Amino acid sequence: MKRLVEKLPPSLKKQVKKMAMPNWVPPMLATLTKDYFSDPQWIFEPKLDGIRAIAFCNKSKVTLLSRNKKSQNDTYPEIADALQKQKLHCILDGEIVAFRKGVSSFEQLQKRLMAIDLEKAQASKVTIYYYIFDVMYLDGYDVTQLPLLERKKLLHDALNFKDPLHFTPHKVEKGETYFKSACKKGWEGIMAKRAESTYQHKRSRDWLKFKCINEQELVIGGYTDPQGSRLGFGALLVGYYENGNLKYAGKVGTGFDEETLQVLYKKLSKLKRSKCPFAPDESLPKSKVHWVTPQLVGQIGFAEWTQYNKLRQPRYLGLRTDKKAKDVVRETPK
């Protein structure tokens, strides 16, 4: 029986390359834009609010890696187990997500971080899914130079998609209508992808993000004392890197329950330092503040950026373990 890649027509088969499966490939990254559009040469997918994961499936061995090459096998064992049962030989790109009221939720996903084996994962009240949207390598061939829609056809036919594995659906042409519908449903947004694009191991304008909700990763550089009966800390002091300097973006004082306050306070206490890690900024608090080594990255939701480059109405959503602090920059539309 011929493999899927070997069944490609000659014109497409010229674009694949036979090679050994690599241990790592950088994922393709999308560019944020506010120029929403419809175009028959583009497809549009849901933008899922979870953890990006690259799955390296080598028959009986499966390795799930985050963007910063951290293994996710112990954290999401049911996904690794589901892939392992299919005896695949491929590299997949997708998003690990949890849902709340039918909408993907990063906050909900955080509740699963303590389930570190299959038994605990199965007993967890938080159900996890892996929405797969691309394939980079299949049955001994690098397929990254194939057009996106051809890769998606291969992906669709290569896997048996049943929970927790899902094929990421897409729509053609009507991006603006899909985006408006997504925002009404409370989604984070949608992805726009040029149908003929190759898979590029870098940020590209062939993949674009249309965002309904403002969210981004920010580095935690300090915290303030709690007030009243609150435990742990009052607010997080967060920022982003610009030209090697950590720029202060404001205080985040909401989005915490008691358990989050206690767990996060323990992590922050281990990182305490005497010197402020932020670049000079007049708006930094002057008292009742504790500085920390900027290692932790938080996912922050907010209303908008002010004219002074500070967050308006920020809200803590959870910790990110898939991105290095030094890689965090302010995300601006291009």
N, C-alpha and C positions, 0 to 999 in steps of 0.2 A: 504493500500500500504506500502510495506516494505521500510525503509530508506536504503540509499546506504551502510552504514556501516553494517547494519544487513544482507545485501545480500552477504557479503564477505564469502569465503569458510572457513570452521572451522579452518584450519591451520593459516589463517591470522586473523581471528576474535579473536584468543587467544592473539594477540598482541595489541589489542585495550582495552581501559579502560573506563568504564562508569563513568562520573563525571560531576559536575557542571562546567559551563564555567568560567574560571578565569578572573580576571580584567586585568592581565598583564602576559606576558610570554617573556623572553628575546629572541631576534632573534638569529638564527644560523649565525655565521660569517665565512667568507672564509679566507684562507691563501694565500698570494701572493707567486708565484713561477716563476722561469724561466726555469724549467724543463718541457718543453712542450712535450706532448705525445698523442698517439692514443691508445685506449683500449676498447674492446667490453664490458667491465664491467663498463664503465663510459658513462655518457651523457654530452652533451656540449650545453650550452645556451648562448645567447647574454649577454654581460655585459653592462647593461644600465646605463647611466650617469645621475642619478636623485637623488631622496630622497627615502630612504627605508621607507616603511610604513607597519605597522601591522594593519589589519582591524578586529575589534571585532564587529561581526554582531549578534545582539540578536533580531531577528525578525524585529520589527519596529525601533529599535535603533541601530545606527552604530557609532562606535568611531574609528577614524583613528589616530594612535599614531606613532610618530617618535621613533627612537632608544633611545632617552633620555626622552621618555614618554610625549612629548608635543603633544597636540591635533593639527591635521591638518584639521579638519572639516571646519573651517572658511576659510582657505587658499585654499582648493581644494573642495569646496562644491559640485561640479558636480559629484565627485567620491563617496562621502558619499551618495548623493541622488540616484545615480544609484544602489548602493548596497542596500540601504534601500528599494527600490521598489521591490527587489527580495525576501524580507522577509526571509533572510537566518539565520541560526543558526550555526555559524562557526567562526573560527579564520583563517585569510588568511595572507600570507606573499607575499609582492611584492614591486615594485618600481614605484614611481610616476615620470613620464617623460614628457618632451616636445621635439619636434623634430625640427631640422633645416636642410633643404636640405636632408631629409631622414635619418638623424643621430641623435640619442638622444643627447641633449645638456643641460648641467647644466646651462650655461649662459642664454639660452633661458628660462629655468624654472624660473630663477630669475625675469624675467619680469612679472611673474604672481603673485608675492608676494603681490601686492597691491590690487588684486581682492579678497575682503574678504567676499563676499556674492554671492549667486547663480546668481543674476541679473548681477552683474559686471563681474563674471566669464564668463557668456554666451556672454557678450558684448566684452570680451577681444579678441585680435587678436592672442593670444597664446593658442593653444589647448592642453589640458592636457589628459594624459592617465594613467591608472593604469595597469601595466603588472604584473599579479599574477603568481607566480611560485611554491607556496607550500600551503598546508593546514595543520594546526596543531590540529584543533578541528572541529568536524563535528557532528551535530545532537545529542549532548549529550555524545560524545565519544572523548577521547584523542587519536589521531591517529599518534602521533609522533614516535611510535615504529614500525610502518609499514615501509617497504622498500620505498625508494623515488619514484620509478616508480609506486608503488601501490597508494601512496598519490597523485601523479599527475593524475592518472586515476580517483580517487575520485573527485579531484578538477575539472577536465574537465567535469565530469557529473553533478556536483552539481550546477554550475552556468550557466546562460545564457550569453555568452560572446558577447557583442556588445558594441560599443563605449559608454563611455570611458574605458570599461573593456576589457582586452585582456588576453588570455591564453598565457603564455610565451612558445614559441616553443623550441624544442631541437633536436639535432642530436645525433646519436649513433656512437660510436667508432672512427670516423675520426676527432679527435681533432686537429691535426696539419694542415690538409687541411682547416678546418673550421676557425682556427686561422689566417692563412695566408689570407684567403678570407676576414675576418673581418677587418684586418689591411689595406687591399687595399681599402676597402669601407670607411675607416676613423672612424671605431668604436673605443670605448675605449678598447675593448678586448672581451674575452669570459669567461664564467664560466665553470669549469669542476667539475662534481659531481658524486660521486660513486653511481651507480644505486641502490645498495642494502642498502645504508646508512640510518640510522634512523635520525630523526631531533634532533639535540643536541643544547641546549640553551647556546652555547659558541662558541669560535673560534675552527675550526676543520680542519684537513687535508683531510676530506672526501669531502670538498668543496674547490676548488682551483681557484685562479684568474690568468688568462693569460692576461697580459696587453700589448696593442699596444702603448698606450700613457701614459707618466708619469704624474700622478696627485696624489695629496694627500691633506688632511686637515692639516693646520698649524695655530698656534696661533699667533695673532697679539699683539706684545708687545710695539710697538711704531711707529712713522712716522717722516719723514723729512719734512722740509719746502719746499713749491713749488718754482719753478724757472720760470722766464719769466712771461708769461701771464696765467700760469696754476693756477687753483683754488684749495682750500682745502689743499692738501698736495702733496709732491713730490713722496715719495715711502713709502711703508709699511715695517716695520721691523718684520720679522716673525721667528717662532721657533717651537720646539717640546719638549716634556718632556722626560727626561731620568734620572732615579733614583731620581725623585722628583725635578730636576732642569730644568728650561726652557733654552734649548740650542739654541743659535742663528743660524739661517739657511740662513740668507741673506736678501737683499732688493728686494722688488717687485715694480717695477715702471711702468709697462705696463698692459694693459687690462682694463683701466678705461675710461668711457665716462664722460661728464660733470655732468650728473645727479648722476652717481655713486660716483664721487668725492665729490659732495655736501652732499649726503645722508650719506656716510661713514664718512666724516669729522665731521658731527654733532654727530654721534654715538661715534667717538673717542674722541671728545672734552669733552664729559661727563665722560670719563674714565681717564682723565689726572692725572698723579701723578709725584712726583719729583724724585723718585728712579727708577733706571733701573731694570726691572723685569728679565732680562736675567742673566744667569751665566756669570762670567768674560770671555771676549773674545776679543782678540786684534783687531779683524776685525770690531767690533762695531763702528759706526760713533761717532765722538767726539764732533761735533758741529752741530747746526741747526737741533737738534733732540728733539722730545717730547715723553716722556714715557707714557704708558697707562697701567691700570690694565689689565692683560691678561685674558679677558673674551670672546672676539670675535674670532671666528674661520673662516678662509677663505679657500676656495678651490683654490689650486694653481696648475697650469700646468707648467711643466719645461722640459728641455732637458735631464738633468741627475744630479746626485750628483757628486760634485768634490771630490778629494782625501782629501780635508779639511772639508768635511761634509757640504758644502754649495751648494745652488741651482745654476745651470747654466741655464741662459735664462728663468727665472721665469715669469709667466703671471697670473694676477689675474682673476679668473673665477666667483667668487661670494661668498657671506656669507653662512655659514652652520648654521642652527638653530637646527640641529638634533644631535649634538654631543657636549659634555662638553669639555671645554678647557683642563681640567686636564687629559682627556682620550686620548689626541692627542700625539702619539708617532711616531717616524720615521718608515715608513713601508719598510721593507727590505725582499727580497725573502728568503724563507726557503726551 
